[in-house]
Amino acid sequence: MKPVAFAYYRPQSLAEAVRMLREHPGSKPIAGGQSLIPLLNFRMARPEALVDLNRIPGLDEVEVRGQRLRIGGLVRHQQLHEHPLVRQHWPVLAQAAGEVGHWAIRNRGTLGGSLAHADPAAELPAVMVAADAVFELVSADGVRQVPAREFFYGYLMTALQPDEVLAAVELPLASGTSWGFAEVARRPGDFALAGAICECRPDGTGAVTWFAVGGGPERHELVVAADANERAAQWQDLAATLDAQDDYRRHLAAVVAETAYLRSLGRDGQ
């Protein structure tokens, strides 16, 4: 199929882009288009206009500002996977970005697009929730900061307003905390059937953030048991509370949580 007719705008600044989104109700911002273009072609989305963000300077930068890592919304998945600052300060984010789709998708898809789309099987929203990131949302009215843990409402639902652009993400510089990532998919590049990010702190506390087993990222604080059998019971009890499609997904959730935990300790989890 082909999309319905729409107007197309290519602003040269962020201020111009948000003004266009305000002036043209029903318009949509587009960057990589890896989620939006299929929706257009199947006519599941019918925007009156597209506002192309790709010519806006500064949205594709990664830098350290004080005690936070700032990542622009136009940074591509492959850039996230390879960028030295991301690998240095948030290696779990670099690893998760390398699991997004196939290379062609990673080369075009953007961080902001993935977060705004909020697919429950997507890796990057879960990492942002686990990392306690803050999103910078820009509109013609100004800038607002929204914590990642308050941004995702459910399946494809977020706090992002129609006239806003997700301009950047800021993550605290991780210190003293170890992280592990794991997911299960039928084939490399497929959507995950279940995934987990495990956080282990020096004081013995931790957290697990699951994705692909419900309507969005789901995070649980816990003190992880040292004994493998007790830990397996912990994962199973927590997984039983998930709003998963079936028991098989809950079983996978427990499996990937254990794998992510072992990887956070520097073990391969296999």
Order of alpha helices (4+ residues) and beta strands (2+ residues): beta-alpha-beta-alpha-beta-beta-beta-alpha-alpha-alpha-alpha-alpha-alpha-beta-beta-alpha-beta-beta-beta-beta-beta-beta-beta-alpha-alpha
